[in-house]
Amino acid sequence: MKRLLGATAILLSSATLAAAEGELFLYNWGNYTSPEMVKKFEDTYKVKVTITDFDSNDTALAKVEAGASGFDLVVPSAGFVGIYAEKGLIEKLDLSRLPNHKNIAPQWRDVDWDKGREWSIPWQWGSTGVSVNTKVYTGDINTSAIFMDPPPELEGKINVIPEMGDVMAIATMYAGGSVCSDDPAVMKKVRDTLLAAKPKWLSMDYSTVEKMTNNDYAATVDWNGSAMRARLGNPDVAYGYPKEGYGLWMDNVVLLKDAKNVENAYLFLNFIMEPENAAMLSAFARYANGIAGSEAFLPEDMKTAPELTPPAEFADKGQFVTICTGKALDYQNAIWTELQK
């Protein structure tokens, strides 16, 4: 009997291990995933994680929609979660397989883009503003004029991130409109201002951390975590919260409908909702996450970082950016297409 029980235990142990071995393919924004957290996951479950980078939501959606991507999980921003769901590209999550779902912070449990959090879980969240090298420019950094109406000392030294939703949101607020304005007069002003400013830009590139750190850019439209990472490498970098309005966003993880490694995907989803592991993501990319209790594990320098806490006078200037629809989206697409020429 002992021998039989022992053999049974070995079989059960092998079956469990087999379920937790293999591969996982993650499609995520570049330079956004903690290698330390990934190693911890790989060591815990004996699962090899392969990460492929993208630089915009549109790029990621197009790749997944084309089919046979080979990815299991992808990390879209808030408004894109609904698009993935409507197009039948992702699976509704089986919450019974995610015991750490309870760790999602209350403010992120029932969000506009995913009621009840049935399709996605939080990755990280933050703001979109501007980063400036204060040795090159000593004026007001809390304005989108940095890239919309560049001062002479910044001309030819400015980068704009290639993410339409974020850029169009703050550009529209700079022009006096709301995030998804469909006012023809406002959107004409947005178009004309952006097209007039573009010759004064150096590039439209995703890689802001290294290039602000190395002084390749003197200013860029930027995300707050990227700005903090650049500042840690270059103390002349400062992050500005445009007084005309700046964007707020959250990136989320979704399970693709054609995922081949579903069991491992659920292990990963549950793993990153453990507070200590969520904090590892934040410690690397320097953004807040949506997991309650992770604060206790964050680096001390994140608790007082100016990139994570807007000045009181600008605290109410942030607007959450989601996907625009109808005429508003038509205007944005048309303007963005012109900017790519």
N, C-alpha and C positions, 0 to 999 in steps of 0.2 A: 504494500500500500504506500509506504514512504517513497519507494522508487517511482511509483506511478504518479504520486503527487509532485515529486521533484521534477519529473519529465514534463508534467502539465505546466508547472511554474515556468520552466525554461521556454516552453512553446509560447506561453502568454507573453513572457518578457520579450521574446524575439519578435512576436507580432507587433507589440507596442513600439519597439525600436524601429521596425521596418516602416511603420506608419509615420515615424518622425525623421526618417532618413530621406535623402534624395536632394531635390533642388527647389529653388524658388526664384522666380524672375520678377524683379521690381522695375517699373518704369517711373522715373521720378525726375524732378528738377535737378539740374546739375549742381554739384557741390552742396548738397542739402541733406545727405544721409550720414549719420554718425558711424564712422568705421568701427569705433569701439562698441557701439550698440550692436552692429551687425555681427561682429566677432562673438559677442556674448551670446547672441541668438544661435549662431552656427555651432558654437561649442555646446550649448545646452541641448540642442535638438539634432545635431549632426546633419544639418541641412546647409547645403552650399547656396549662398545668395548671390545672384548676379544682378547688378544694377546697370540699367541703361539710362542715359541722361536725355532730357529734352530741355528746350529753352523757352517754350511758350505753350499755353493751353491749346492754341490752335494747332501747333505742330503735333502735340500728343494726341489730340482727338483725331486728326487726319490719319496718323499712323495706325491707331487702333481701329478706326472705321474701315481702313483698307483691308483689314482681315489678316488672319494668320500671323499676328504679331509675335506670338510666343510668350507674351507676358502673362503673369498671373494677377498682379496688382498694379494699379496706376494711381497717381496722386494729382487729381485735378483741383482747381480752385472752386470755391463755393458754387458759383453760378453754373459751372460746367457739370456738376453732379447730375442735375436734372436732365441735361442734354444727353449724357451717357445713358441714363435710364430710359428716356423717351426713344432713343435709337436702339434700345435692346442690347446694349453693349455690356451691361453689368448685371450681376445677380443681386437680388435682395438678400441681405445677410440673415443667416440663421443665428439669432441672438442667443439661443440655448448653447451654442458652441463658443460663446464669448463671455465667460463669467466676469471678465474685467470691464465689460460694458458699463457696469455700475460705477466705474471710476470716472466716467466722463463728467466734467464739471457741469453743474446745473445750467449755466447760461448757454452751454453748447449741446444740450441733450435734445432740444426740440427747436431746430433752426428752420428758417424759411425755406432753405434749399433741400431739406431732408427732414420732414416731420417725423419725430420719433426715432430718428437716427436708424432707419431701416436699411439704408443703402450705403452708408459711409461712416467712417470714424475719423476723429480729428487727427491731423498730423501736426501742423503748427499754424500760428496766425500772427498777424502783425499789421504794419502800415506801409504806405508808399509815399515817399516824400522826395527830398533831394539831399545828396551828399556833396559837400564842397571842401576843397582844400583851402583852408583859411590863410595860408601863406600867399596864395595866388589872389584870393578875393577876400576883402575885409569888410564887405558890406553886409546887408541883411540877407541871411540865408533862409529865413522862414517865408519864402515866396517862390511860386512856380515861375516867376520871371527869370529865374536862373537859367531855365531852358526855353521858355516861351518868348522872352525878350532879353537875350543874353547881354550882360554888360561887356564892354570892350575887352577887359582883361581875361574874360572867359571864352571869347570867340575862338573857335577852332580847337577847343580843349574840352568840349562837352560831349557826354555820352547819353543816349536815351535807350532804356531797356526795350527789347522787342516784344513787349506784352501789351496788346492793343487795349484790353479792358482797363488796366491800371493807368496807362498813359492818357487815354482818352478821358478817363474820369477826372484826373486832376487838371487836364487841359480845359475841360468843359467848366469845371468849377472856377478856374482862373478867368474864364470868359464871362462869368456871372451866371452860369446855368447850373442845374442840378445834374447828378451823375448820368442820368439817362434822358437828357433833354431832347425833345423833338421840335424845339422852337427853331424855325429856319434862320432867324436873325442871329441867334446864339451860335448855331452850328456853322454859319457862314463865318462868324468871327473866329471860331475855333479853327476852322480850315485855313483861313487867311493868315492867322497868327502863326500856326504851326508851319505852314509852307514858307512863310517869310523867315522863320527861325531856322529851318533845317540847314540852309547853307552855312550857318554859324556853328553847326554841330560837327563833331569829329566822326562819330560812329553811332550805330544802333546795335548794341552788343549786350549780351547777357552777363558776361564776366566782369562784374564791377569790383569784387573784393580785391583781387590781385592788382587790378589796374589802378584803383584808387590808392592802394597801399604803395605801389611802385611809382606813383606820380605820373602814370601814363595818361590819366584823366585829371582835370582840375575840378570837374563837377560831373555829376550824373543824376538822372532820375534813379531812385534807388529804393530798395526795401530796407526796413530798419535794422534787421539782423545783419544783412550784408554790410550796412554802414558801420555797425558796431565792430564787426570783424575787421573791417578796413582800419578803423580807428585804433584797434589794439595793435595793428602793425605799423600805423602811421598816425601819431598823435595830432597831426595837422588836419585830419579829416573830422568834419563835424556834420551832423545830420540835422536838416531843417524840416520843420513842419509847416508847409505852406499855409499862410493865414487866409488865403482865398479858399482853402479846403483841400484835404488830403484823403487818400483812400484807405479803407480798412478791409482786410481780407482774411480768409481762412482756407488753407489747403487741407484736403481730405483724402483718405485712402479708400479705394473701391475695389471690389472683386470682379474681374472680367468674366463674362459669360463663357468664354472659351478657355478659361484657365485650365491648365493640365495638372497643376499641383495644388488642388483645392485644400487638402488636409494641411499642408504646410503653410498655405496662405492664412488659414484660420489660426494656426499656431502663431504666426507673425503678428496678425491683427491683435490677438489677445495679449501678446508679449509687449507690444508698444503702448498698451493701455495700462501697464503696470507703472505706477508713479516713478519709480527709480529709473526705468527704461525710457519713459517719456522725457525725463529730465536729461538723459544722455543725448537725446535728439536736440533738445534746446541748448545744451551746453556746447554742442558742435556748431549748429547753425545760428545760434543766438537769437532765436525767436521764442515767444511764449508758446505753450502748447495748451491743449484743452483738457488735460487730465488733472483732476483734483488730487491734492497731496504731493504733486511733483515739486512744488515750491521748496519743500524741505531739502531736496537733493540738488537744487540749482547752485551754480557757482555764485559766490558772494558778489562778484562784479556785475552780475545781471540784475541784482536786486536794486541797484541804484543807478543803472545805466540810463543816460539821458535818451538813448534811442528807444528805450522801452517805456519811458514815462514822459509823455508830452508835457511841456510847460502849461501851467494852469490856464493861461490866456488862449491857448490853442487846443485845449482838451475837447472842446465841443465842435471843432472844425472837421473832425473825421467823419466820413460817410462810408458805410459799408458798400462795397462794389460787387454787384452781381451782373448777370448777363442782361443786356438791354434787349428789347424786342421792338418789332414794328419799325416805324419811321426812325426812331432813335438809333436802332441797330443799323439801318440802311445808311444813315448819315455817317456813323462811325466807320463802317466798312469802306465807304467811298473815300473818306478822308485818309484812312489808313493805307488804302491801295495807292493813293497819290504819294503818300510819304515813302512808300517802298520803291518808287521809281528813281 
